Amino acid sequence: MKESGTNSGPELLLSLGPPEPGRPRRAQLETALRDAVRTGRLAAGQQLPASRVLASDLGVSRRLVVEVYGQLTAEGYLVSRPGSGTRVSERSEERRVGKECRSR
């Protein structure tokens, strides 16, 4: 993830693709973010874009992004602190490293 050329914060490159029949956008976004954390594409401690920015970039509602961030926070992938935004959980690195060790 790189800093964007604006003051809107970090840029996150995600692609949801076209809407899939029977699969809500929320599920698509949850899967995309979860996979980015699991694979290490989003590193532990990395800041995610503000919900308004990500919603605008993806062409979805801010409410959808807020719900996804909330779900992934509940699952331990993200941490959110008022005033400092949403970041990838430090525990996500432990989870990814543990998964790599188990697959060997």
Secondary structure, DSSP 8 states (H G I E B T S, - for coil): -EE-SSSS-EE------S-BTTB-HHHHHHHHHHHHHHTTSS-TT-B---HHHHHHHHTS-HHHHHHHHHHHHHTTSEEEETTTEEEE-HHHHHHHHHHHHHH-
